[in-house]
């Protein structure tokens, strides 16, 4: 059973002595447990448990059970279903391959990897450009002479920037190389109603992890699916994702959404030397997402 189905069943079970007053959802096994009391009412006791979420119906004013009858229209997309239009420009799908601009409904943003550079023979050097000018050039796919250049990433340092037709990979010849004086930026497309216009990039740190603050663990088919899960965590999981981890070699349970980040838990932000992993954080101000009925009817 999916989370939204679990919520709907709870709202349909409001009559009688054993009406649903709270629920616990197991994301790993997709199991939903109803309770006729709230978790903070003795003898019940709330405990933090891996891959589980606790929710209570709020019965907010203006909402009623009619939404259950329209659940097909109001259902939030599941993790394995269509998550939206956020894409990484090097994802190996037919519609995304070699894409140079963002399609309608999405906007160009960047993943910023500080302290790394990408070496390539296919590059355009823009000397003395500041960061904003470099972002504009890559976003608009033009070089310093106004000629068309299919930019998919760039490296910025004190001398300006270098535009690239390709992106870095987690292995092979296009791996990022450490450089204290450079920052690597990778172009992505994000739904235009998720991140504010004033925020151009989100930080990504290869081979770094945050220990001890996993709130939700899900299976994501790509880094960008994990990224989008974090952006939409309030809608999908009733939690506020401020950072996440994506493990490239794991086929399942490879996306960990955290309730804390490297700024709030500096001592627990550490290197990972065994698995191939990326840490990223959502420090950009997010747009106020459209209220969905589930946000009004349940609290966690």
C-alpha positions as CSV (number, residue, x, y, z in Angstrom):
1,X,0.0,0.0,0.0
2,X,1.3,3.5,-0.9
3,X,1.4,6.3,1.7
4,X,-1.5,8.2,0.1
5,X,-3.7,5.1,0.1
6,X,-2.9,4.7,3.8
7,X,-4.0,8.2,4.5
8,X,-7.2,7.8,2.6
9,X,-8.1,4.6,4.4
10,X,-7.5,6.4,7.7
11,X,-9.8,9.2,6.7
12,X,-12.4,6.6,5.7
13,X,-12.2,5.0,9.2
14,X,-13.5,7.7,11.4
15,X,-16.6,6.1,12.8
16,X,-17.0,3.9,15.9
17,X,-14.8,3.3,18.9
18,X,-11.8,2.2,16.9
19,X,-11.7,5.1,14.5
20,X,-8.3,6.0,13.1
21,X,-6.6,8.7,15.2
22,X,-3.0,8.1,14.1
23,X,-1.1,5.9,11.7
24,X,2.4,4.6,11.2
25,X,3.7,3.9,7.6
26,X,6.6,1.6,6.9
27,X,8.2,2.9,3.6
28,X,10.4,-0.2,3.2
29,X,7.7,-2.8,3.4
30,X,4.7,-0.5,2.4
31,X,2.8,-1.5,5.5
32,X,0.2,0.8,7.1
33,X,-0.8,0.5,10.8
34,X,-3.8,2.4,12.2
35,X,-4.3,3.3,15.9
36,X,-7.4,4.4,17.8
37,X,-5.3,6.9,19.9
38,X,-2.6,9.4,19.3
39,X,1.1,8.5,19.9
40,X,1.7,10.9,22.7
41,X,-1.3,9.5,24.8
42,X,-0.2,7.1,27.6
43,X,0.6,4.3,27.6
44,X,1.7,4.9,24.0
45,X,5.1,6.3,23.4
46,X,6.6,7.7,20.2
47,X,10.0,6.4,19.1
48,X,12.1,7.4,16.2
49,X,12.3,4.4,13.9
50,X,14.2,4.0,10.6
51,X,12.1,4.1,7.4
52,X,8.8,4.8,9.3
53,X,6.6,7.9,9.5
54,X,4.0,8.7,12.1
55,X,1.0,10.8,11.1
56,X,-2.2,12.1,12.7
57,X,-5.4,13.4,10.9
58,X,-5.9,17.0,11.7
59,X,-9.5,17.5,10.5
60,X,-8.6,20.9,9.3
61,X,-11.3,23.4,8.7
62,X,-12.5,23.5,5.1
63,X,-11.6,19.9,4.4
64,X,-13.9,16.9,4.5
65,X,-14.0,13.3,3.5
66,X,-15.2,14.1,0.0
67,X,-11.6,14.2,-1.1
68,X,-11.4,10.5,-0.6
69,X,-13.9,9.9,-3.4
70,X,-11.7,12.0,-5.7
71,X,-8.5,10.3,-4.7
72,X,-7.5,9.4,-8.2
73,X,-7.3,13.1,-9.0
74,X,-5.6,14.1,-5.8
75,X,-3.1,11.2,-5.5
76,X,0.5,12.2,-5.1
77,X,2.8,10.4,-7.5
78,X,4.5,7.4,-6.0
79,X,8.3,7.0,-5.8
80,X,8.4,4.6,-8.7
81,X,6.0,6.6,-10.8
82,X,6.3,9.9,-12.5
83,X,7.9,12.4,-10.2
84,X,7.9,15.4,-12.4
85,X,10.1,17.2,-14.9
86,X,13.3,17.6,-12.9
87,X,16.1,16.0,-14.9
88,X,19.9,15.7,-15.0
89,X,21.1,16.6,-18.5
90,X,23.3,13.5,-18.8
91,X,20.6,10.9,-17.9
92,X,20.7,8.1,-20.4
93,X,17.1,8.3,-21.7
94,X,16.1,9.1,-25.2
95,X,14.2,12.3,-24.4
96,X,17.0,13.7,-22.2
97,X,20.2,12.8,-24.1
98,X,22.1,15.8,-25.4
99,X,19.3,18.2,-24.2
100,X,20.7,21.7,-24.2
101,X,17.8,23.7,-22.8
102,X,15.1,23.1,-20.3
103,X,11.6,22.3,-21.6
104,X,8.4,24.1,-20.8
105,X,7.6,24.1,-17.1
106,X,11.2,23.7,-16.0
107,X,14.0,26.2,-15.3
108,X,17.8,25.9,-15.5
109,X,19.6,25.5,-12.1
110,X,23.1,24.2,-11.3
111,X,24.6,21.6,-9.0
112,X,27.7,23.2,-7.4
113,X,30.6,21.0,-6.4
114,X,33.2,23.2,-4.5
115,X,36.8,22.3,-4.6
116,X,36.7,20.2,-7.8
117,X,37.4,20.7,-11.5
118,X,36.7,18.8,-14.8
119,X,39.4,18.5,-17.4
120,X,38.4,18.2,-21.0
121,X,39.8,18.9,-24.5
122,X,36.3,20.1,-25.6
123,X,36.0,23.4,-23.7
124,X,35.6,27.1,-24.2
125,X,37.6,29.4,-21.9
126,X,35.9,32.6,-20.8
127,X,38.7,34.7,-19.2
128,X,37.9,37.3,-16.6
129,X,34.2,36.4,-16.5
130,X,32.6,36.6,-13.1
131,X,30.3,33.9,-11.8
132,X,27.0,35.5,-13.0
133,X,28.4,36.0,-16.5
134,X,29.5,32.3,-16.6
135,X,26.1,31.1,-15.5
136,X,24.4,33.3,-18.1
137,X,26.8,31.9,-20.8
138,X,26.2,28.3,-19.9
139,X,22.4,28.8,-19.4
140,X,22.1,30.5,-22.8
141,X,24.5,28.1,-24.6
142,X,26.8,30.8,-26.0
143,X,30.5,31.4,-25.9
144,X,32.3,34.8,-25.4
145,X,31.7,35.7,-29.1
146,X,28.0,35.0,-29.0
147,X,28.3,31.7,-30.9
148,X,26.2,28.7,-30.1
149,X,27.9,26.2,-27.7
150,X,26.0,23.3,-26.1
151,X,27.0,23.9,-22.5
152,X,26.2,21.2,-20.0
153,X,28.7,22.2,-17.2
154,X,31.4,24.6,-16.4
155,X,34.3,25.2,-14.0
156,X,34.7,28.5,-12.3
157,X,37.9,29.9,-10.6
158,X,39.6,33.2,-10.0
159,X,40.6,33.5,-13.7
160,X,37.1,33.0,-15.1
161,X,35.4,29.9,-16.3
162,X,35.6,27.0,-18.8
163,X,32.5,25.7,-20.5
164,X,32.1,22.0,-21.3
165,X,29.9,20.0,-23.6
166,X,29.9,17.1,-21.2
167,X,29.4,16.4,-17.5
168,X,31.4,14.6,-14.9
169,X,30.9,10.9,-14.2
170,X,31.4,9.0,-11.0
171,X,34.0,6.8,-12.6
172,X,36.3,6.9,-15.7
173,X,38.1,9.6,-17.5
174,X,35.5,12.3,-16.8
175,X,35.8,12.0,-13.0
176,X,36.2,15.3,-11.1
177,X,39.6,16.1,-9.8
178,X,40.3,18.0,-6.5
179,X,41.2,21.6,-6.9
180,X,40.9,24.0,-3.9
181,X,40.6,27.0,-6.1
182,X,37.9,25.8,-8.5
183,X,34.1,25.0,-8.3
184,X,32.4,22.7,-10.7
185,X,28.8,23.6,-11.9
186,X,26.5,21.1,-13.6
187,X,23.4,22.2,-15.5
188,X,20.1,20.6,-14.5
189,X,16.4,21.4,-15.1
190,X,14.1,21.8,-12.2
191,X,10.4,22.4,-12.1
192,X,9.9,26.1,-12.1
193,X,7.6,26.2,-9.1
194,X,10.1,24.5,-6.7
195,X,13.1,26.8,-6.2
196,X,13.1,30.6,-6.1
197,X,14.5,32.5,-9.0
198,X,17.2,34.1,-6.9
199,X,18.8,30.8,-6.1
200,X,21.0,29.5,-9.0
201,X,22.7,26.4,-7.5
202,X,22.6,23.7,-4.8
203,X,25.7,22.3,-3.3
204,X,26.9,18.7,-3.9
205,X,29.9,17.0,-2.2
206,X,31.3,13.7,-3.6
207,X,32.3,11.0,-1.1
208,X,30.9,12.9,1.9
209,X,28.1,11.7,4.2
210,X,26.1,13.0,7.1
211,X,25.9,10.4,9.9
212,X,22.9,9.8,12.1
213,X,20.0,11.9,10.7
214,X,18.4,9.7,8.1
215,X,14.7,10.5,8.2
216,X,13.4,8.6,5.1
217,X,15.1,6.0,2.9
218,X,13.8,5.4,-0.6
219,X,14.8,3.8,-3.9
220,X,15.6,6.3,-6.6
221,X,16.5,5.4,-10.2
222,X,19.0,8.2,-10.5
223,X,20.7,11.0,-8.6
224,X,18.1,13.5,-9.9
225,X,15.2,11.3,-8.7
226,X,16.8,11.5,-5.3
227,X,17.3,15.2,-5.6
228,X,13.6,15.7,-6.5
229,X,12.5,13.5,-3.6
230,X,14.3,15.9,-1.3
231,X,12.8,18.9,-3.0
232,X,9.3,17.4,-2.7
233,X,9.8,15.8,0.7
234,X,7.0,17.8,2.4
235,X,4.5,16.6,-0.1
236,X,5.7,13.0,-0.5
237,X,6.8,12.1,3.0
238,X,5.5,14.8,5.4
239,X,9.1,15.7,6.4
240,X,11.5,18.6,5.7
241,X,14.5,17.3,3.8
242,X,17.5,19.7,4.2
243,X,20.1,17.3,2.8
244,X,20.4,13.8,1.2
245,X,22.7,11.1,0.2
246,X,22.7,9.1,-3.1
247,X,24.6,5.8,-3.4
248,X,25.3,5.1,-7.0
249,X,26.1,1.4,-6.8
250,X,23.1,0.4,-4.7
251,X,20.0,-0.6,-6.7
252,X,17.6,-0.3,-3.8
253,X,17.3,1.9,-0.7
254,X,19.9,4.2,-2.3
255,X,18.5,7.6,-1.5
256,X,18.6,8.8,2.1
257,X,16.8,12.0,3.1
258,X,18.1,13.8,6.1
259,X,16.4,16.2,8.6
260,X,19.8,17.9,9.3
261,X,22.7,19.1,7.1
262,X,26.5,19.8,7.3
263,X,25.8,23.3,8.6
264,X,23.7,22.2,11.6
265,X,25.8,19.0,12.3
266,X,29.3,19.8,11.3
267,X,31.0,17.1,13.4
268,X,28.9,14.4,11.7
269,X,29.8,15.4,8.2
270,X,32.5,12.9,7.3
271,X,34.3,11.3,4.4
272,X,33.1,8.0,2.9
273,X,35.9,5.8,1.4
274,X,34.0,2.6,0.5
275,X,30.9,3.3,-1.5
276,X,30.4,5.8,-4.3
277,X,28.2,8.4,-2.9
278,X,27.1,12.1,-3.3
279,X,25.9,14.3,-0.5
280,X,23.8,17.3,-1.5
281,X,21.9,19.9,0.5
282,X,18.9,22.2,-0.2
283,X,20.0,25.5,1.2
284,X,18.1,27.5,-1.5
285,X,14.8,29.0,-0.4
286,X,12.1,26.9,-1.8
287,X,8.9,28.3,-3.3
288,X,5.8,27.8,-1.2
289,X,4.4,24.7,-2.7
290,X,0.8,24.4,-3.6
291,X,-1.2,23.0,-0.8
292,X,-2.3,19.5,-1.3
293,X,-5.2,18.1,0.6
294,X,-3.0,15.6,2.5
295,X,-0.9,18.5,4.0
296,X,-4.1,19.9,5.5
297,X,-5.5,16.6,6.7
298,X,-2.4,15.1,8.3
299,X,0.5,16.3,10.5
300,X,3.6,14.4,11.4
